[in-house]
Amino acid sequence: MSAHTDETGKKLGMWLFLYTEIILFGALFVLYAVYFSRYPADFVEGGKSLSRLFGVFNTLLLLVSSFAVAAAITAVQKNQRTVVISGISAALACGAVFLVNKYIEWGHKIDNGIYPNSELLIDGPSGQNLFFGLYYVITGLHGLHIIIGMLFLLAALVAVLTHKVRAGRFAVLENAGLYWHLVDLIWIFIFPLFYLVI
């Protein structure tokens, strides 16, 4: 009975933590909406300069990674250890590729002089400077959350490999999965705001 309470407490604690993350990104999305209402044309123009191909590919990566994590959580309950390890490893690989893509995308923009308060943006429409300021802050914060999520998944993988996570005792993996799903869900909102803005 006490073990069940402990597992439930860990899950409740993770849900409370996720709630604070939702508030954080929710506030940033509200800020985006306020500036978009003031500078719609500049935001649309800024969005056109982003690569939709990168955005779509990163979206697919995160959707696949969420599926892999969900499969790992299901597999641990069925004592399918190999599937658990494969699922977590696949999610980690997807996260790593996502970060590499974001690094390439950011690098390309910075090389072209497109970053907050750059000469190019300062001399241009003020709405575009705000758009890219929000782009770097929100996608950068999301990238940081991807890294944190990968660390959670890595800790869960180590716990699986050392038999600390198994059927009947998998709160660590479940909590890592919850965090990873939230990070993926946040990207589902980020993608249209920046890459599909019209």
ROTORBA-159462 format. One record per atom (N, C-alpha, C): z, x, y. Coordinates in steps of 0.2 Angstrom, whole numbers, padded with zeros to 4 digits, always signed. Layout:
ROTORBA-159462
ZXY ...
end
This chain:
ROTORBA-159462
+0000+0004-0006 +0000+0000+0000 +0000+0004+0006 +0004+0010+0006 +0004+0014+0012 -0002+0018+0013 -0006+0019+0008 -0012+0023+0009 -0017+0018+0012 -0017+0012+0010 -0022+0007+0013 -0020+0006+0020 -0014+0006+0022 -0012+0005+0029 -0014+0011+0033 -0014+0017+0030 -0016+0023+0034 -0023+0023+0035 -0027+0021+0030 -0035+0021+0031 -0036+0016+0036 -0033+0010+0036 -0034+0005+0041 -0033+0007+0048 -0027+0011+0048 -0025+0013+0055 -0030+0018+0058 -0033+0023+0053 -0038+0027+0056 -0044+0024+0058 -0046+0019+0055 -0052+0015+0057 -0051+0011+0063 -0045+0008+0064 -0043+0005+0070 -0043+0010+0076 -0040+0016+0075 -0040+0021+0080 -0047+0023+0082 -0052+0023+0077 -0059+0025+0079 -0062+0020+0083 -0061+0013+0081 -0064+0008+0085 -0061+0008+0092 -0055+0009+0093 -0052+0010+0100 -0056+0015+0104 -0057+0021+0101 -0060+0027+0104 -0067+0025+0106 -0071+0021+0101 -0078+0019+0102 -0078+0015+0108 -0073+0011+0109 -0073+0006+0115 -0073+0010+0121 -0069+0015+0122 -0069+0019+0128 -0076+0022+0129 -0080+0024+0124 -0086+0027+0124 -0091+0022+0127 -0091+0015+0125 -0095+0010+0127 -0094+0009+0134 -0087+0009+0136 -0086+0008+0144 -0089+0014+0148 -0089+0020+0145 -0092+0025+0149 -0099+0024+0150 -0103+0023+0144 -0110+0023+0145 -0112+0016+0148 -0108+0011+0147 -0109+0004+0151 -0109+0005+0158 -0104+0009+0161 -0104+0010+0168 -0110+0014+0170 -0113+0019+0166 -0119+0023+0168 -0125+0018+0168 -0125+0014+0164 -0131+0009+0163 -0131+0004+0169 -0125+0002+0171 -0124-0002+0177 -0126+0002+0184 -0124+0008+0184 -0126+0012+0190 -0134+0013+0190 -0137+0014+0184 -0144+0014+0183 -0147+0008+0186 -0145+0002+0184 -0147-0005+0186 -0147-0005+0194 -0141-0003+0197 -0141-0004+0204 -0146+0000+0207 -0147+0007+0205 -0152+0011+0209 -0159+0008+0207 -0160+0006+0201 -0167+0003+0199 -0169-0003+0203 -0164-0007+0205 -0165-0013+0209 -0167-0011+0216 -0165-0005+0219 -0166-0002+0225 -0173+0002+0226 -0174+0005+0220 -0180+0010+0220 -0185+0008+0214 -0187+0002+0213 -0191+0001+0206 -0197+0005+0206 -0201+0005+0211 -0207+0009+0211 -0206+0016+0209 -0201+0019+0212 -0199+0027+0211 -0197+0028+0204 -0193+0023+0201 -0191+0023+0194 -0197+0023+0189 -0201+0018+0191 -0207+0017+0186 -0211+0024+0186 -0212+0027+0192 -0216+0033+0193 -0213+0038+0189 -0206+0039+0190 -0202+0044+0186 -0203+0043+0179 -0202+0037+0176 -0203+0035+0169 -0210+0037+0166 -0215+0037+0170 -0222+0039+0168 -0223+0046+0167 -0218+0050+0170 -0219+0057+0169 -0215+0060+0162 -0211+0055+0159 -0208+0057+0153 -0213+0056+0147 -0212+0060+0142 -0216+0059+0136 -0213+0054+0131 -0217+0048+0131 -0215+0043+0126 -0216+0045+0119 -0220+0050+0118 -0220+0052+0111 -0214+0056+0109 -0211+0060+0113 -0204+0063+0112 -0199+0057+0111 -0199+0052+0116 -0194+0047+0115 -0195+0043+0109 -0201+0041+0107 -0202+0037+0101 -0200+0041+0095 -0202+0048+0094 -0200+0052+0089 -0192+0053+0088 -0189+0054+0094 -0182+0054+0094 -0178+0048+0092 -0181+0042+0094 -0178+0036+0092 -0179+0035+0084 -0185+0037+0081 -0186+0036+0074 -0181+0041+0070 -0180+0047+0073 -0175+0052+0070 -0168+0049+0070 -0166+0046+0075 -0159+0043+0075 -0158+0037+0070 -0164+0033+0070 -0164+0027+0065 -0163+0030+0058 -0167+0035+0056 -0167+0038+0050 -0160+0041+0048 -0157+0044+0053 -0151+0047+0052 -0145+0042+0051 -0146+0036+0055 -0141+0031+0054 -0141+0028+0047 -0148+0027+0044 -0149+0025+0038 -0145+0029+0033 -0146+0036+0034 -0144+0041+0029 -0136+0041+0029 -0133+0040+0035 -0126+0040+0035 -0123+0033+0031 -0127+0028+0033 -0125+0021+0029 -0125+0022+0022 -0131+0025+0020 -0132+0027+0012 -0126+0031+0010 -0124+0036+0013 -0119+0040+0011 -0112+0037+0010 -0111+0032+0015 -0104+0028+0015 -0105+0024+0009 -0110+0021+0007 -0111+0016+0002 -0110+0020-0005 -0113+0026-0005 -0113+0030-0011 -0106+0033-0012 -0102+0035-0007 -0096+0037-0009 -0091+0032-0012 -0093+0026-0011 -0089+0020-0014 -0091+0020-0021 -0097+0022-0023 -0099+0021-0030 -0099+0028-0034 -0095+0033-0031 -0094+0040-0034 -0101+0043-0035 -0106+0042-0030 -0112+0046-0031 -0112+0052-0026 -0108+0057-0028 -0107+0062-0024 -0113+0066-0021 -0118+0067-0025 -0125+0070-0023 -0128+0066-0018 -0128+0059-0018 -0131+0055-0013 -0127+0056-0007 -0121+0056-0007 -0116+0057-0001 -0118+0063+0003 -0119+0069-0001 -0120+0075+0002 -0127+0075+0005 -0132+0072+0001 -0139+0072+0004 -0139+0068+0010 -0136+0062+0010 -0136+0058+0016 -0133+0061+0022 -0127+0064+0021 -0124+0068+0027 -0129+0073+0029 -0131+0077+0025 -0136+0083+0026 -0142+0081+0030 -0145+0075+0028 -0151+0072+0031 -0149+0070+0038 -0143+0067+0039 -0141+0065+0046 -0140+0071+0051 -0137+0076+0048 -0136+0082+0052 -0143+0085+0054 -0148+0085+0049 -0154+0088+0050 -0158+0084+0056 -0157+0078+0055 -0161+0073+0061 -0157+0075+0067 -0151+0075+0068 -0147+0077+0074 -0150+0083+0077 -0150+0088+0073 -0152+0095+0075 -0160+0095+0078 -0164+0091+0074 -0171+0091+0077 -0171+0087+0083 -0167+0082+0084 -0166+0078+0090 -0164+0082+0096 -0159+0087+0095 -0157+0091+0100 -0163+0096+0102 -0166+0099+0097 -0172+0103+0098 -0177+0100+0103 -0179+0094+0101 -0184+0090+0105 -0181+0089+0112 -0175+0087+0113 -0172+0086+0119 -0172+0093+0123 -0171+0098+0120 -0171+0105+0123 -0178+0107+0126 -0183+0105+0122 -0190+0106+0123 -0192+0102+0129 -0190+0096+0129 -0192+0091+0134 -0189+0093+0141 -0182+0094+0141 -0179+0097+0147 -0182+0103+0149 -0183+0108+0145 -0186+0114+0147 -0193+0113+0151 -0197+0109+0148 -0204+0107+0151 -0203+0104+0158 -0198+0100+0159 -0197+0097+0165 -0194+0102+0170 -0190+0106+0168 -0187+0111+0173 -0192+0116+0175 -0196+0118+0170 -0201+0123+0171 -0206+0120+0177 -0207+0114+0176 -0211+0110+0181 -0208+0109+0188 -0202+0111+0189 -0198+0110+0195 -0195+0103+0195 -0195+0099+0190 -0192+0092+0190 -0185+0092+0187 -0180+0093+0192 -0173+0093+0190 -0169+0090+0196 -0163+0087+0196 -0160+0085+0202 -0160+0090+0208 -0161+0087+0214 -0161+0091+0220 -0166+0097+0220 -0171+0097+0215 -0176+0103+0216 -0180+0102+0222 -0184+0107+0224 -0188+0106+0230 -0193+0101+0229 -0196+0100+0223 -0201+0095+0222 -0198+0088+0223 -0192+0087+0221 -0189+0080+0221 -0186+0079+0228 -0183+0084+0231 -0180+0083+0238 -0186+0081+0243 -0192+0084+0242 -0197+0083+0247 -0201+0076+0245 -0199+0073+0239 -0203+0067+0237 -0198+0061+0238 -0200+0056+0235 -0197+0049+0236 -0189+0050+0233 -0185+0047+0237 -0178+0048+0235 -0176+0045+0229 -0180+0039+0227 -0178+0036+0221 -0180+0040+0215 -0185+0044+0215 -0187+0049+0210 -0181+0054+0209 -0178+0056+0214 -0173+0061+0213 -0167+0058+0210 -0165+0051+0212 -0160+0048+0208 -0162+0046+0201 -0168+0045+0200 -0170+0043+0193 -0169+0049+0188 -0171+0055+0191 -0170+0061+0186 -0163+0063+0186 -0159+0062+0192 -0152+0064+0191 -0149+0060+0186 -0150+0053+0186 -0148+0049+0180 -0150+0051+0173 -0157+0053+0173 -0160+0055+0167 -0156+0061+0164 -0155+0066+0168 -0151+0072+0166 -0144+0071+0164 -0141+0067+0168 -0134+0065+0167 -0133+0061+0160 -0137+0056+0160 -0136+0051+0154 -0139+0054+0147 -0144+0057+0148 -0147+0060+0141 -0143+0067+0140 -0140+0070+0145 -0136+0076+0143 -0130+0074+0140 -0127+0069+0143 -0120+0066+0140 -0121+0064+0133 -0127+0060+0132 -0129+0058+0125 -0130+0064+0121 -0133+0069+0123 -0134+0075+0119 -0127+0078+0117 -0123+0078+0122 -0116+0081+0120 -0113+0076+0115 -0114+0070+0115 -0111+0065+0110 -0115+0066+0103 -0121+0068+0103 -0124+0070+0097 -0121+0076+0094 -0119+0081+0098 -0116+0087+0095 -0109+0085+0092 -0105+0081+0096 -0099+0079+0093 -0100+0075+0087 -0104+0071+0087 -0106+0067+0081 -0108+0071+0075 -0111+0077+0076 -0113+0081+0071 -0107+0085+0068 -0103+0087+0073 -0096+0090+0071 -0092+0085+0066 -0092+0079+0068 -0088+0074+0064 -0091+0074+0057 -0098+0073+0057 -0102+0073+0051 -0101+0079+0047 -0101+0085+0050 -0100+0091+0046 -0093+0092+0043 -0088+0089+0047 -0081+0089+0044 -0080+0084+0038 -0084+0079+0039 -0084+0074+0033 -0088+0077+0027 -0093+0081+0028 -0097+0085+0023 -0092+0090+0020 -0088+0093+0024 -0083+0098+0021 -0078+0094+0017 -0076+0089+0019 -0071+0085+0015 -0074+0082+0009 -0080+0080+0009 -0083+0078+0003 -0084+0084-0002 -0086+0090+0000 -0087+0096-0004 -0080+0098-0007 -0075+0097-0003 -0068+0099-0006 -0064+0093-0009 -0068+0088-0011 -0065+0082-0014 -0060+0078-0010 -0059+0079-0004 -0054+0076+0000 -0057+0069+0002 -0064+0068+0002 -0067+0062+0003 -0070+0059-0004 -0068+0054-0006 -0070+0051-0013 -0069+0043-0012 -0071+0040-0018 -0071+0033-0018 -0063+0031-0017 -0062+0026-0013 -0055+0024-0012 -0052+0028-0006 -0055+0033-0004 -0052+0037+0001 -0058+0041+0005 -0060+0037+0010 -0066+0039+0013 -0066+0037+0021 -0060+0037+0023 -0059+0035+0031 -0063+0040+0035 -0062+0046+0033 -0065+0052+0037 -0073+0051+0038 -0076+0050+0032 -0083+0048+0032 -0085+0042+0036 -0081+0037+0035 -0082+0030+0038 -0082+0031+0045 -0077+0034+0048 -0076+0035+0055 -0081+0040+0058 -0083+0045+0054 -0089+0049+0057 -0095+0045+0057 -0096+0040+0052 -0102+0036+0052 -0102+0031+0058 -0096+0028+0059 -0095+0023+0065 -0097+0027+0072 -0095+0033+0073 -0096+0037+0079 -0104+0038+0079 -0107+0040+0073 -0114+0042+0073 -0118+0035+0075 -0116+0030+0072 -0120+0023+0073 -0119+0022+0081 -0114+0023+0084 -0113+0021+0091 -0118+0026+0095 -0118+0032+0093 -0122+0037+0097 -0129+0035+0096 -0131+0032+0090 -0138+0030+0089 -0139+0024+0093 -0135+0019+0093 -0135+0013+0097 -0136+0014+0105 -0132+0019+0107 -0133+0021+0114 -0140+0023+0116 -0143+0027+0111 -0150+0029+0112 -0155+0024+0113 -0153+0018+0109 -0158+0013+0109 -0158+0009+0116 -0153+0010+0119 -0153+0008+0126 -0156+0013+0131 -0155+0019+0130 -0157+0024+0134 -0165+0025+0134 -0168+0024+0128 -0175+0025+0127 -0179+0020+0131 -0178+0014+0131 -0182+0009+0136 -0180+0010+0143 -0174+0012+0145 -0172+0013+0152 -0176+0019+0155 -0178+0024+0152 -0181+0030+0154 -0188+0030+0152 -0190+0029+0146 -0196+0030+0143 -0201+0024+0144 -0198+0018+0144 -0202+0012+0144 -0201+0008+0151 -0199+0011+0156 -0197+0008+0162 -0204+0006+0165 -0205-0001+0167 -0211-0003+0170 -0209-0008+0176 
end
